[in-house]
Amino acid sequence: MILAIESSCDDSAIALIDRQSGAIVFEGKTSQNDAHKPFGGVVPELAARLHAENLPKLLEGAKPYFSRLKAIAVTNEPGLTVALAEGVIMAQSLSLALNLPILPIHHVKGHLYSLFMQSEICFPLSAVMVSGAHTTLIEAEDFSRFNQAAISLDDAFGEAFDKTAKALNLDYPNGAALEAMALKGDENRFDFPLPLKNDPRLAFSFSGLKNSVRLTIESFGVATAQTKADIAASFQKTAIAHLLDKTRRYMQRARPKRMGLIGGASANATLRERFGALCREFNCEPLFAPLKYCGDNAAMIAKAAVDAYDLALFCDPSKIAIRSRSPLAR
């Protein structure tokens, strides 16, 4: 078995995977939402301290399997450095105590493998990663050969949701609250500008849209509940339209056979529906992670670690690099 540790942001998670069957034997996860809620966002130092408290508790559930372990996998990039460090320190300690090798796993690769939690791994494929920190269009030929075909020039897709929700005074976690409010609104009431509409570059941008929404909110002073819902729905419609506009341009050029949607924001029901429709338009198979695995979790890290183990991508425990930013490249 392989034990996997995930602590890139504000979710502490541990999972065990059977290398031969690919089955997740154990998984535990502790959310920090309640702790960060008073601050309206993730506080890195608080996240690190909570990882230091939560990870050892989660590890207790994996101890009965220690005799069957063959390796320790851990997310080492990208993410909050102080948060990543807690997971890496645990991995290093376990590696020394149990005399096991370490497999450092890129967080975005983990999300790509979340597509295969209930199905066979199928490469090559392309995928759109949408979260609070990432908006990336990925091309993947196999575990080792990745290419970053497009990124956001400023805010991430999920970040724009969170900040817009905060401007609407919605509860934390903001993105999910905005999606819920959008269901009650008229998405055609406000005509927000589509970002990079006439820009030929394959890139994303959400800062201009976010600012346009902010100015609209301010223009109402004290907006009614219905107006807020209409703003939320109109923002969501435009943000998704922009994401899919650039994805369409990519698909017209690359003609991928499979296209995945990954990351925490991929749980958005409207986005999933419209992404699937776009893929079918190009006779492309849409791939989605189970809702349970859209957000950060250790099971996806474990799934990626099986391929890393087969490729013998082990690392000296004392030389694991921790990086806050780490673009995928061939």
LUMDOPA-893722 format. One record per residue (C-alpha): residue in one letter; x, y, z. Coordinates in Angstrom, 3 decimals. Layout:
BEGIN
{'A' {X Y Z}} ...
! end
This chain:
BEGIN
{'M' {0.000 0.000 0.000}} {'I' {0.927 3.659 -0.345}} {'L' {0.042 6.253 2.294}} {'A' {-0.739 9.717 0.898}} {'I' {-0.737 13.084 2.697}} {'E' {-2.385 16.297 1.444}} {'S' {-1.993 19.686 3.177}} {'S' {-1.586 22.205 0.354}} {'C' {-4.168 24.670 1.677}} {'D' {-6.827 24.336 4.373}} {'D' {-7.853 20.673 4.192}} {'S' {-5.904 18.096 6.186}} {'A' {-6.170 14.692 4.521}} {'I' {-4.645 11.219 4.624}} {'A' {-5.459 8.193 2.449}} {'L' {-4.239 4.653 1.833}} {'I' {-4.367 2.962 -1.561}} {'D' {-3.819 -0.654 -2.536}} {'R' {-1.273 -0.541 -5.363}} {'Q' {-2.550 -3.629 -7.132}} {'S' {-6.291 -3.056 -7.050}} {'G' {-6.227 0.752 -6.963}} {'A' {-8.798 0.681 -4.172}} {'I' {-8.792 3.367 -1.494}} {'V' {-8.520 1.352 1.718}} {'F' {-8.680 4.264 4.143}} {'E' {-9.242 7.993 3.862}} {'G' {-9.701 10.760 6.371}} {'K' {-10.151 14.484 5.924}} {'T' {-10.615 17.437 8.261}} {'S' {-11.974 20.735 6.922}} {'Q' {-10.830 24.039 8.393}} {'N' {-13.780 26.094 7.110}} {'D' {-15.117 26.981 10.561}} {'A' {-11.703 28.178 11.745}} {'H' {-11.150 30.478 8.745}} {'K' {-14.748 31.711 8.469}} {'P' {-14.278 34.717 10.819}} {'F' {-11.485 35.986 8.529}} {'G' {-13.389 35.530 5.266}} {'G' {-10.569 33.491 3.755}} {'V' {-7.684 31.144 4.487}} {'V' {-5.079 32.413 6.957}} {'P' {-1.839 30.534 6.115}} {'E' {-0.353 30.464 9.627}} {'L' {-3.640 29.248 11.107}} {'A' {-3.922 26.587 8.400}} {'A' {-0.422 25.325 9.216}} {'R' {-1.150 25.129 12.924}} {'L' {-4.360 23.196 12.322}} {'H' {-2.559 20.787 9.969}} {'A' {-0.073 20.116 12.786}} {'E' {-3.029 19.220 15.033}} {'N' {-5.214 17.359 12.532}} {'L' {-2.775 15.246 10.530}} {'P' {-1.560 13.133 13.507}} {'K' {-5.199 12.474 14.478}} {'L' {-6.027 11.332 10.947}} {'L' {-2.917 9.170 10.854}} {'E' {-4.269 7.063 13.725}} {'G' {-6.777 5.522 11.316}} {'A' {-3.977 4.385 8.996}} {'K' {-1.732 2.810 11.652}} {'P' {-3.250 -0.708 11.393}} {'Y' {-1.930 -0.830 7.814}} {'F' {1.640 0.310 8.513}} {'S' {3.102 -3.190 8.079}} {'R' {1.820 -3.257 4.481}} {'L' {3.160 0.126 3.409}} {'K' {5.628 0.386 0.527}} {'A' {5.925 4.172 0.239}} {'I' {4.783 7.557 1.526}} {'A' {3.321 10.067 -0.971}} {'V' {2.959 13.738 -0.126}} {'T' {1.853 16.918 -1.874}} {'N' {4.901 19.188 -2.047}} {'E' {3.843 21.772 -4.658}} {'P' {2.119 24.134 -5.338}} {'G' {0.258 25.572 -2.365}} {'L' {0.739 27.554 0.833}} {'T' {4.332 26.868 1.820}} {'V' {3.661 26.780 5.569}} {'A' {0.757 24.378 5.001}} {'L' {2.696 22.142 2.603}} {'A' {5.538 21.991 5.121}} {'E' {3.343 20.263 7.709}} {'G' {2.530 17.421 5.344}} {'V' {6.127 17.125 4.166}} {'I' {7.419 17.030 7.752}} {'M' {5.035 14.172 8.542}} {'A' {6.114 12.322 5.386}} {'Q' {9.782 12.754 6.278}} {'S' {9.180 11.491 9.824}} {'L' {7.272 8.431 8.603}} {'S' {9.910 7.738 5.966}} {'L' {12.647 7.663 8.601}} {'A' {10.631 5.785 11.225}} {'L' {9.314 3.095 8.851}} {'N' {12.269 3.028 6.445}} {'L' {10.075 3.824 3.438}} {'P' {10.729 5.871 0.287}} {'I' {8.943 9.171 -0.395}} {'L' {7.007 10.113 -3.536}} {'P' {6.529 13.909 -3.917}} {'I' {3.318 14.605 -5.865}} {'H' {2.357 17.776 -7.712}} {'H' {-1.015 19.003 -6.427}} {'V' {-2.456 19.651 -9.901}} {'K' {-1.449 16.156 -11.037}} {'G' {-3.369 14.862 -8.057}} {'H' {-6.465 16.694 -9.246}} {'L' {-6.041 15.224 -12.718}} {'Y' {-6.060 11.739 -11.185}} {'S' {-9.274 12.607 -9.348}} {'L' {-10.953 11.936 -12.706}} {'F' {-10.056 8.263 -12.316}} {'M' {-11.239 7.561 -8.785}} {'Q' {-14.030 5.334 -10.117}} {'S' {-12.744 4.470 -13.583}} {'E' {-9.681 3.289 -15.474}} {'I' {-6.857 5.772 -16.030}} {'C' {-6.932 6.958 -19.638}} {'F' {-4.174 9.017 -21.252}} {'P' {-3.745 11.143 -23.294}} {'L' {-6.306 13.767 -22.308}} {'S' {-6.767 17.467 -21.746}} {'A' {-8.330 19.102 -18.706}} {'V' {-9.404 22.451 -17.321}} {'M' {-8.384 23.021 -13.702}} {'V' {-10.591 25.496 -11.838}} {'S' {-10.094 26.308 -8.169}} {'G' {-9.448 29.188 -5.803}} {'A' {-5.790 29.222 -6.795}} {'H' {-5.689 27.812 -10.333}} {'T' {-7.275 28.288 -13.722}} {'T' {-5.196 26.146 -16.036}} {'L' {-5.729 24.254 -19.274}} {'I' {-3.636 21.098 -19.163}} {'E' {-2.504 18.617 -21.805}} {'A' {-1.367 15.278 -20.384}} {'E' {0.194 12.430 -22.345}} {'D' {1.000 10.334 -19.259}} {'F' {2.092 10.854 -15.646}} {'S' {5.391 12.496 -16.557}} {'R' {4.519 14.427 -19.706}} {'F' {2.309 17.408 -18.950}} {'N' {1.938 20.700 -20.740}} {'Q' {0.290 23.884 -19.465}} {'A' {-1.559 25.142 -22.537}} {'A' {-3.198 28.179 -20.882}} {'I' {-3.345 29.948 -17.521}} {'S' {-5.145 32.910 -15.991}} {'L' {-3.442 36.258 -16.435}} {'D' {-4.715 37.391 -13.010}} {'D' {-7.398 35.947 -10.720}} {'A' {-8.330 32.282 -10.683}} {'F' {-11.882 31.206 -11.558}} {'G' {-12.642 30.115 -7.985}} {'E' {-10.980 33.205 -6.557}} {'A' {-13.291 35.426 -8.631}} {'F' {-16.271 33.515 -7.235}} {'D' {-14.998 33.914 -3.668}} {'K' {-14.311 37.644 -3.988}} {'T' {-17.608 38.355 -5.708}} {'A' {-19.429 36.422 -2.996}} {'K' {-17.588 38.416 -0.354}} {'A' {-18.665 41.657 -2.063}} {'L' {-22.245 40.368 -1.818}} {'N' {-21.713 39.675 1.924}} {'L' {-22.290 35.939 1.531}} {'D' {-21.162 33.347 4.046}} {'Y' {-17.796 31.588 3.872}} {'P' {-16.934 29.398 1.982}} {'N' {-17.967 32.051 -0.498}} {'G' {-17.967 30.253 -3.851}} {'A' {-20.507 27.625 -2.822}} {'A' {-22.716 30.319 -1.301}} {'L' {-22.642 32.317 -4.538}} {'E' {-23.608 29.274 -6.588}} {'A' {-26.568 28.649 -4.278}} {'M' {-27.686 32.284 -4.558}} {'A' {-27.322 32.232 -8.357}} {'L' {-29.968 29.514 -8.542}} {'K' {-32.504 32.098 -7.331}} {'G' {-31.459 34.804 -9.784}} {'D' {-31.971 35.933 -13.369}} {'E' {-28.690 35.385 -15.209}} {'N' {-29.739 37.702 -18.037}} {'R' {-30.525 40.790 -15.946}} {'F' {-26.965 42.175 -15.972}} {'D' {-24.835 42.161 -19.122}} {'F' {-21.312 41.907 -17.730}} {'P' {-18.451 42.134 -20.262}} {'L' {-16.980 38.848 -21.488}} {'P' {-13.248 38.904 -20.627}} {'L' {-10.723 38.778 -23.496}} {'K' {-13.595 38.463 -25.979}} {'N' {-11.589 39.718 -28.958}} {'D' {-8.164 38.709 -27.671}} {'P' {-6.674 35.872 -29.773}} {'R' {-4.510 34.637 -26.891}} {'L' {-5.361 31.320 -25.279}} {'A' {-5.557 32.677 -21.744}} {'F' {-8.049 33.435 -18.987}} {'S' {-8.746 36.628 -17.039}} {'F' {-11.270 37.341 -14.311}} {'S' {-10.093 40.588 -12.677}} {'G' {-11.999 42.873 -15.088}} {'L' {-15.210 40.902 -14.673}} {'K' {-14.799 40.926 -10.901}} {'N' {-14.331 44.707 -10.929}} {'S' {-17.368 45.232 -13.157}} {'V' {-19.486 43.223 -10.741}} {'R' {-18.095 45.174 -7.786}} {'L' {-19.061 48.491 -9.374}} {'T' {-22.562 47.171 -10.086}} {'I' {-22.970 46.093 -6.460}} {'E' {-21.811 49.515 -5.229}} {'S' {-24.199 51.319 -7.581}} {'F' {-27.189 49.867 -5.723}} {'G' {-26.076 50.960 -2.275}} {'V' {-28.221 48.527 -0.303}} {'A' {-29.316 45.932 -2.850}} {'T' {-32.405 43.781 -2.414}} {'A' {-32.074 40.013 -2.020}} {'Q' {-33.389 39.531 -5.561}} {'T' {-30.914 42.011 -7.015}} {'K' {-28.074 40.191 -5.251}} {'A' {-29.317 36.894 -6.652}} {'D' {-29.510 38.400 -10.152}} {'I' {-25.969 39.768 -9.833}} {'A' {-24.716 36.378 -8.651}} {'A' {-26.425 34.573 -11.518}} {'S' {-25.234 37.080 -14.136}} {'F' {-21.673 36.920 -12.827}} {'Q' {-21.684 33.119 -12.826}} {'K' {-23.066 33.042 -16.374}} {'T' {-20.306 35.367 -17.650}} {'A' {-17.472 33.667 -15.748}} {'I' {-18.485 30.275 -17.125}} {'A' {-19.021 31.699 -20.617}} {'H' {-15.482 33.112 -20.601}} {'L' {-13.986 29.837 -19.380}} {'L' {-15.813 27.891 -22.071}} {'D' {-15.111 30.478 -24.785}} {'K' {-11.365 29.950 -24.377}} {'T' {-11.811 26.198 -23.960}} {'R' {-13.777 26.148 -27.224}} {'R' {-10.910 27.901 -29.007}} {'Y' {-8.517 25.303 -27.653}} {'M' {-10.771 22.446 -28.731}} {'Q' {-11.125 23.881 -32.238}} {'R' {-7.345 23.759 -32.539}} {'A' {-6.358 20.643 -30.602}} {'R' {-9.445 18.429 -31.103}} {'P' {-8.903 16.377 -27.929}} {'K' {-10.705 13.050 -27.620}} {'R' {-11.162 13.451 -23.858}} {'M' {-11.597 16.624 -21.828}} {'G' {-11.667 16.696 -18.049}} {'L' {-12.918 19.301 -15.580}} {'I' {-11.026 19.280 -12.277}} {'G' {-10.453 21.330 -9.126}} {'G' {-12.646 22.554 -6.291}} {'A' {-14.753 24.839 -8.503}} {'S' {-15.514 21.926 -10.852}} {'A' {-18.247 20.937 -8.394}} {'N' {-20.337 23.844 -9.718}} {'A' {-23.402 22.186 -11.260}} {'T' {-23.981 24.847 -13.928}} {'L' {-20.352 24.684 -15.039}} {'R' {-20.448 20.874 -15.250}} {'E' {-23.618 20.964 -17.350}} {'R' {-22.318 23.549 -19.826}} {'F' {-18.832 22.022 -19.992}} {'G' {-20.378 18.660 -20.845}} {'A' {-22.488 20.251 -23.584}} {'L' {-19.398 21.911 -25.097}} {'C' {-17.504 18.610 -25.148}} {'R' {-20.372 16.804 -26.848}} {'E' {-20.475 19.557 -29.475}} {'F' {-16.931 18.540 -30.457}} {'N' {-17.589 14.803 -30.132}} {'C' {-15.221 14.818 -27.168}} {'E' {-15.722 12.652 -24.077}} {'P' {-16.297 14.858 -20.980}} {'L' {-14.656 13.614 -17.787}} {'F' {-15.647 14.721 -14.292}} {'A' {-14.321 13.855 -10.862}} {'P' {-16.884 12.529 -8.373}} {'L' {-18.164 15.460 -6.314}} {'K' {-16.525 13.963 -3.230}} {'Y' {-13.108 14.331 -4.858}} {'C' {-13.419 17.742 -6.540}} {'G' {-11.891 19.563 -3.577}} {'D' {-8.466 18.897 -2.074}} {'N' {-8.137 15.329 -0.811}} {'A' {-5.489 12.688 -0.200}} {'A' {-7.196 9.946 -2.230}} {'M' {-6.328 11.703 -5.500}} {'I' {-2.712 12.066 -4.326}} {'A' {-2.671 8.345 -3.549}} {'K' {-4.074 7.537 -6.994}} {'A' {-1.323 9.559 -8.694}} {'A' {1.270 8.001 -6.385}} {'V' {0.631 4.515 -7.804}} {'D' {1.945 5.625 -11.198}} {'A' {4.784 7.545 -9.535}} {'Y' {5.747 4.375 -7.641}} {'D' {5.745 2.268 -10.812}} {'L' {8.046 4.853 -12.401}} {'A' {10.290 4.810 -9.284}} {'L' {10.034 8.597 -8.866}} {'F' {11.352 8.511 -5.304}} {'C' {12.978 11.449 -3.555}} {'D' {15.620 11.806 -0.866}} {'P' {13.562 12.729 2.232}} {'S' {15.979 15.529 3.093}} {'K' {15.732 17.089 -0.371}} {'I' {11.998 17.499 -0.943}} {'A' {11.338 20.871 -2.554}} {'I' {8.382 22.852 -1.224}} {'R' {7.097 25.403 -3.724}} {'S' {4.193 27.828 -3.524}} {'R' {4.073 28.101 -7.315}} {'S' {5.017 25.351 -9.716}} {'P' {3.709 25.392 -13.295}} {'L' {3.314 22.107 -15.112}} {'A' {5.619 21.611 -18.078}} {'R' {6.895 18.853 -20.287}} 
! end
